[in-house]
Amino acid sequence: MPLTMCRAGDEVTIVRIKGNEDVRHHLIDLGFVENEKVRVISRLANNMIVVVKETRVALDEKMANRIMVH
């Protein structure tokens, strides 16, 4: 399921990053890699704040939809 389906407080594991090569590399540079845990801190409108590798990252809905988790 995409990361956008998660609620605040959920902790999930990344299973795949979708998108073209540039987008995937950008997300990987931010720490979004397969088998990494992600915790959703908050959601506001179409934006999310998550913690990945002990760093808070803000994502818009378009980017969050590219991160597949379970």
FENKACOR-V115981 format. One record per residue. N is the residue number from 1. SS is DSSP state (2 for helix, 1 for strand, 0 for the rest). PHI is phi in degrees with one decimal (none if undefined). Layout:
n=N ss=SS phi=PHI
n=N ss=SS phi=PHI
This chain:
n=1 ss=0 phi=none
n=2 ss=1 phi=-75.0
n=3 ss=2 phi=-57.7
n=4 ss=2 phi=-63.2
n=5 ss=2 phi=-80.8
n=6 ss=0 phi=-83.6
n=7 ss=0 phi=-107.3
n=8 ss=0 phi=-56.6
n=9 ss=0 phi=97.9
n=10 ss=0 phi=-69.8
n=11 ss=1 phi=-119.8
n=12 ss=1 phi=-132.0
n=13 ss=1 phi=-115.7
n=14 ss=1 phi=-73.4
n=15 ss=1 phi=-110.8
n=16 ss=1 phi=-165.8
n=17 ss=1 phi=-114.5
n=18 ss=0 phi=-100.0
n=19 ss=0 phi=120.8
n=20 ss=0 phi=-72.1
n=21 ss=2 phi=-59.9
n=22 ss=2 phi=-64.0
n=23 ss=2 phi=-64.8
n=24 ss=2 phi=-60.7
n=25 ss=2 phi=-65.4
n=26 ss=2 phi=-62.2
n=27 ss=2 phi=-66.0
n=28 ss=2 phi=-62.8
n=29 ss=2 phi=-61.9
n=30 ss=0 phi=-80.3
n=31 ss=0 phi=109.7
n=32 ss=0 phi=-85.2
n=33 ss=0 phi=-123.8
n=34 ss=0 phi=-55.7
n=35 ss=0 phi=72.1
n=36 ss=0 phi=-86.5
n=37 ss=1 phi=-81.6
n=38 ss=1 phi=-131.7
n=39 ss=1 phi=-116.1
n=40 ss=1 phi=-84.1
n=41 ss=1 phi=-87.1
n=42 ss=1 phi=-156.4
n=43 ss=1 phi=-132.2
n=44 ss=1 phi=-144.1
n=45 ss=0 phi=55.8
n=46 ss=0 phi=-103.1
n=47 ss=1 phi=-116.0
n=48 ss=1 phi=-131.5
n=49 ss=1 phi=-115.2
n=50 ss=1 phi=-129.0
n=51 ss=1 phi=-113.5
n=52 ss=1 phi=-135.6
n=53 ss=0 phi=51.1
n=54 ss=0 phi=62.6
n=55 ss=1 phi=-127.0
n=56 ss=1 phi=-81.8
n=57 ss=1 phi=-133.5
n=58 ss=1 phi=-96.2
n=59 ss=1 phi=-128.3
n=60 ss=1 phi=-85.0
n=61 ss=2 phi=-60.8
n=62 ss=2 phi=-61.7
n=63 ss=2 phi=-70.7
n=64 ss=2 phi=-63.4
n=65 ss=0 phi=-67.2
n=66 ss=0 phi=-85.5
n=67 ss=1 phi=-99.9
n=68 ss=1 phi=-94.0
n=69 ss=1 phi=-133.8
n=70 ss=0 phi=-146.4
